[in-house]
């Protein structure tokens, strides 16, 4: 996906809005504009490179006027990443952020209001509980998880939310060999 100058400006605005919230609540270790831009914003939008992949592109609709809004869940949204940058980049998609900490949900809600983002809803609760409720179970085309837990735990948390045939995208560090091995057990 090409980031237009207008979208890049909105993403930089998001960085500044986030840093103001982060100063109050300690949502992230990224406390400078540069670190937040690289570690939160660019890290979030990197997933857009995956979306043209044939296995994932059908979740984004057909394009143009026929494009359908799709449900994307950010499980463990924390300070709103990757939720908010992706919501800005994909305005035709419906996003939901879920976190167990109400204070984080409240902070993300303030950022949504400050940025006038209209395609995001928020839920506060524990994934292992909410994934059992029919209102949330198998409701999302894509479930995103970034820096929440180990792979085997993430899959247990995320799978109940994904529709049959849906996708689960996990952000992991480059040092993942042992975690991949452990997830096979």
C-alpha positions as CSV (number, residue, x, y, z in Angstrom):
1,X,0.0,0.0,0.0
2,X,1.3,3.4,-0.9
3,X,1.2,5.9,2.0
4,X,0.1,9.3,0.6
5,X,1.5,12.5,2.0
6,X,-1.9,13.2,3.6
7,X,-2.0,9.8,5.3
8,X,1.6,10.2,6.4
9,X,0.7,13.5,8.0
10,X,-2.2,11.8,9.9
11,X,0.1,9.0,11.1
12,X,2.5,11.7,12.4
13,X,-0.4,13.4,14.1
14,X,-1.3,10.0,15.7
15,X,2.3,9.7,17.0
16,X,2.0,13.1,18.7
17,X,-1.4,12.3,20.2
18,X,-0.1,9.0,21.4
19,X,3.0,10.5,23.0
20,X,0.8,12.9,24.9
21,X,-1.3,10.0,26.3
22,X,1.8,8.0,26.9
23,X,3.3,10.7,29.1
24,X,0.2,10.4,31.4
25,X,-0.2,6.6,31.4
26,X,3.0,4.8,30.4
27,X,1.4,2.9,27.5
28,X,4.7,2.2,25.7
29,X,8.4,2.3,26.2
30,X,8.6,4.4,23.1
31,X,8.8,8.0,24.5
32,X,10.3,10.0,21.6
33,X,8.7,10.8,18.3
34,X,11.3,8.9,16.4
35,X,11.1,5.8,18.5
36,X,7.3,5.8,18.5
37,X,7.3,6.4,14.7
38,X,9.6,3.4,14.0
39,X,8.5,1.1,16.9
40,X,4.8,1.6,16.8
41,X,3.6,3.3,13.6
42,X,5.9,1.7,11.0
43,X,5.8,-1.6,12.8
44,X,2.0,-1.5,12.6
45,X,1.7,-0.5,8.9
46,X,4.3,-3.2,7.9
47,X,1.5,-5.7,8.0
48,X,0.0,-3.9,5.0
49,X,2.7,-5.6,2.9
50,X,1.1,-9.0,3.8
51,X,-2.4,-8.0,2.7
52,X,-1.8,-8.3,-1.0
53,X,-0.8,-11.9,-0.3
54,X,-3.3,-14.2,-2.0
55,X,-4.1,-16.0,1.2
56,X,-5.2,-12.7,2.8
57,X,-6.3,-10.4,0.0
58,X,-9.9,-11.7,0.0
59,X,-10.4,-10.3,3.5
60,X,-10.0,-6.8,2.0
61,X,-12.9,-7.0,-0.4
62,X,-12.8,-6.5,-4.2
63,X,-11.9,-2.8,-4.2
64,X,-13.6,0.3,-5.5
65,X,-17.3,0.8,-4.9
66,X,-17.8,-2.9,-4.3
67,X,-15.3,-3.0,-1.4
68,X,-17.0,-4.4,1.7
69,X,-16.2,-3.4,5.3
70,X,-14.4,-6.3,7.1
71,X,-14.0,-7.0,10.7
72,X,-10.5,-6.8,12.1
73,X,-9.7,-7.4,15.8
74,X,-6.6,-6.1,17.5
75,X,-6.3,-8.5,20.5
76,X,-4.4,-6.8,23.3
77,X,-4.4,-3.4,21.7
78,X,-2.6,-1.7,24.6
79,X,-1.8,1.8,23.5
80,X,-3.6,1.4,20.2
81,X,-1.0,-0.3,18.1
82,X,-1.4,-1.7,15.5
83,X,-5.1,-0.8,15.7
84,X,-5.0,3.0,15.1
85,X,-2.4,3.2,12.3
86,X,-4.2,0.4,10.4
87,X,-7.6,2.1,11.0
88,X,-6.2,5.2,9.4
89,X,-4.7,3.3,6.5
90,X,-7.8,1.1,5.9
91,X,-10.8,3.4,6.4
92,X,-13.2,1.0,4.7
93,X,-12.5,-1.7,7.3
94,X,-14.2,-2.0,10.7
95,X,-11.7,-2.4,13.5
96,X,-12.2,-3.5,17.1
97,X,-9.6,-3.0,19.8
98,X,-9.7,-5.4,22.8
99,X,-7.7,-5.0,26.0
100,X,-8.1,-6.3,29.5
101,X,-7.0,-2.9,31.0
102,X,-9.8,-0.4,31.1
103,X,-7.3,2.5,31.5
104,X,-5.7,1.5,28.2
105,X,-9.0,1.3,26.5
106,X,-9.9,4.8,27.9
107,X,-6.6,6.2,26.6
108,X,-7.2,4.7,23.1
109,X,-10.7,6.1,23.2
110,X,-9.3,9.6,23.8
111,X,-6.9,9.2,20.9
112,X,-9.7,8.1,18.6
113,X,-11.7,11.1,19.6
114,X,-8.8,13.5,19.2
115,X,-8.0,12.0,15.7
116,X,-11.7,11.7,14.6
117,X,-11.3,8.1,13.7
118,X,-14.7,6.6,12.9
119,X,-14.0,3.0,12.0
120,X,-12.9,1.7,15.4
121,X,-14.8,0.3,18.4
122,X,-13.3,-0.8,21.7
123,X,-13.9,-3.6,24.2
124,X,-12.5,-4.0,27.6
125,X,-12.2,-7.6,28.9
126,X,-10.2,-10.7,29.0
127,X,-9.7,-12.5,25.7
128,X,-10.1,-16.0,27.3
129,X,-13.5,-15.0,28.6
130,X,-14.8,-12.8,25.7
131,X,-13.9,-15.4,23.1
132,X,-16.6,-17.7,24.6
133,X,-19.4,-15.2,24.1
134,X,-21.5,-15.5,20.9
135,X,-21.3,-11.7,20.4
136,X,-17.5,-12.0,19.9
137,X,-16.9,-15.6,19.0
138,X,-16.1,-16.2,15.3
139,X,-16.9,-12.6,14.4
140,X,-13.7,-11.3,12.8
141,X,-12.1,-11.9,9.4
142,X,-8.7,-11.0,10.8
143,X,-7.3,-11.1,14.3
144,X,-4.1,-9.2,15.0
145,X,-1.8,-9.9,18.0
146,X,1.3,-7.8,18.7
147,X,3.6,-8.4,21.7
148,X,0.9,-10.1,23.8
149,X,2.2,-13.6,24.6
150,X,4.0,-16.7,23.2
151,X,2.7,-18.2,20.0
152,X,0.9,-21.2,21.6
153,X,-0.9,-18.9,24.0
154,X,-1.7,-16.3,21.3
155,X,-3.3,-18.9,19.2
156,X,-5.5,-20.0,22.1
157,X,-6.6,-16.4,22.7
158,X,-7.1,-15.4,19.1
159,X,-8.6,-18.5,17.5
160,X,-12.1,-18.2,19.1
161,X,-12.5,-14.7,17.6
162,X,-11.6,-15.6,14.0
163,X,-14.3,-16.5,11.6
164,X,-14.0,-20.0,10.0
165,X,-11.5,-19.4,7.3
166,X,-10.3,-16.2,8.9
167,X,-6.7,-15.2,9.5
168,X,-4.6,-14.6,12.6
169,X,-1.6,-12.4,12.2
170,X,1.1,-12.4,14.9
171,X,3.9,-9.9,15.4
172,X,7.0,-11.5,16.7
173,X,10.6,-10.5,17.2
174,X,13.3,-11.6,14.9
175,X,14.6,-13.9,17.6
176,X,11.8,-16.4,17.3
177,X,13.5,-19.7,16.8
178,X,13.0,-21.1,20.3
179,X,9.4,-19.8,20.5
180,X,8.5,-21.5,17.2
181,X,10.0,-24.7,18.5
182,X,8.1,-24.4,21.8
183,X,4.9,-23.7,20.0
184,X,5.1,-27.1,18.2
185,X,5.0,-29.0,21.5
